[in-house]
Amino acid sequence: MIYFLVTFAFMILVIVIMAVGVIFGRNAIKGSCGGEGSADCICIEKCDKRKKLDAETEVSAG
């Protein structure tokens, strides 16, 4: 029973910490547009990191 109570208290603590993040307007977690070295970007609008990677790849290939 003690394990259940400790786990329950821990989960409540995690939920409270996440709620504080939402209350203070923290930005949402965002993806990386395909990841490192991946050419399969399914994003409609590419992120800045992906644009920079594509530009570097184009310069080094050309």
Phi and psi in degrees as a GROMACS rama.xvg file:
@    title "Ramachandran Plot"
@    xaxis  label "Phi"
@    yaxis  label "Psi"
@TYPE xy
-65.2122  -36.071  ILE-2
-64.1634  -39.744  TYR-3
-62.1583  -45.704  PHE-4
-65.8535  -40.6321  LEU-5
-64.9886  -44.2924  VAL-6
-63.8736  -42.9484  THR-7
-62.4431  -43.822  PHE-8
-63.842  -40.4866  ALA-9
-63.1407  -43.558  PHE-10
-65.1589  -39.7374  MET-11
-62.7864  -41.054  ILE-12
-61.1735  -44.4353  LEU-13
-62.2836  -43.1763  VAL-14
-63.3796  -41.3672  ILE-15
-64.0607  -42.6426  VAL-16
-62.6266  -42.4284  ILE-17
-64.8607  -38.1045  MET-18
-64.5319  -38.9991  ALA-19
-62.2671  -39.939  VAL-20
-60.7759  -40.4753  GLY-21
-69.4405  -41.2579  VAL-22
-61.2849  -39.9457  ILE-23
-84.722  6.94252  PHE-24
73.5706  32.0123  GLY-25
-63.1947  144.115  ARG-26
-66.544  151.2  ASN-27
-71.1202  156.169  ALA-28
-70.565  135.188  ILE-29
-122.86  151.995  LYS-30
-77.3333  178.646  GLY-31
-111.179  13.702  SER-32
64.2349  49.3621  CYS-33
105.263  -20.4016  GLY-34
85.0667  -179.198  GLY-35
-74.1068  126.216  GLU-36
73.7843  4.40203  GLY-37
-92.4809  131.533  SER-38
-92.4668  -1.70682  ALA-39
-95.012  74.8414  ASP-40
-94.1782  117.709  CYS-41
-99.3951  7.74901  ILE-42
-71.5306  145.043  CYS-43
-72.4515  -47.3854  ILE-44
-117.778  120.344  GLU-45
-71.4356  144.407  LYS-46
-76.1059  166.152  CYS-47
-60.1311  -39.5322  ASP-48
-62.1389  -42.3014  LYS-49
-70.1816  -38.2399  ARG-50
-61.4438  -42.1313  LYS-51
-65.192  -43.0617  LYS-52
-62.8062  -42.9949  LEU-53
-62.8821  -39.4951  ASP-54
-66.8355  -41.0934  ALA-55
-65.6421  -39.3403  GLU-56
-65.7215  -39.7296  THR-57
-66.3316  -40.4669  GLU-58
-68.0644  -42.9405  VAL-59
-71.9333  -27.0242  SER-60
-82.7216  -23.2454  ALA-61
